[in-house]
Amino acid sequence: FMAATLSSDMEKTDKIVTFLDESRALGLSMLPADVNASAWMFVAVDARNIRHGLGALKGVGRAVSEAIAAE
């Protein structure tokens, strides 16, 4: 649920910060963006870990993110 919530507002930095804080308060861990493991959106790796989406990185557009994920 939280991965979907984060992904729905990726372009809004203030909302992402709020959701990240809330995720940590719920005991969820945020894994950093990783060119080998990340997708465009935030992804739930398991019940306690969410991988940061490449689409939420400033200056990285969707086409670039999807090309990286496809590699």
N, C-alpha and C positions, 0 to 999 in steps of 0.2 A: 504493500500500500504506500509506504513512504517513498519508495523508488519512483512510483508513478506520480506521486504528488510533487516530488522534486523535478521530475521531467516535464511536468505540465507548465511550470513557470521558469524554465531554464534561462530565459532572456531577462528575467527580473532579479538582479543581484540581491536586492534587499529582501525579497521573499525567500530566495535560496538560503541566505544567512539565517533567517528565522527558522526555516525548516531544518537546516543542519543542526542548529542549537536544540530544537525539539527532538530530533533524531537521537542526538547524544544523550539527552535527558531520559529518553526511553531505553537507553542501553544499547543502541545500535552503533556500530563502528562504520566510519566512512573510509573506504579504501581510496587511495589517490588515483587520479587518472593514469592510465597505463596504455601505451600504444599497442601493447601485445594483448591486453585483456579488456579494454574499455570499448563500449559501443557509443553510438550517438547520444543515447539517453542514459540516465542513471539505471543501474541494473542491480537487483537483489541477487547477491552471490549465494547466500544462504539465509537462514532465519535471523542472523545477527549482523550481517555485513552487506553494505551497499557500495558498489563500485561507482566512482564519480564518472559522469558522462562527458565525453569529449565535447559535446555540444555546449556544455556550460563553461568551457574555457574561453576567455576573452580572445578575440582575434582568430578563432578557429571556426570557420564556417561549416555548414552541414556537408557540402560536397567533399571538403577536405577530411572531415571526421569520418564520413562513410568510406572514403577511399582508404584511409588508415585502417579502419576496422575490417575492410575486405581483404587486406593484405594478410 
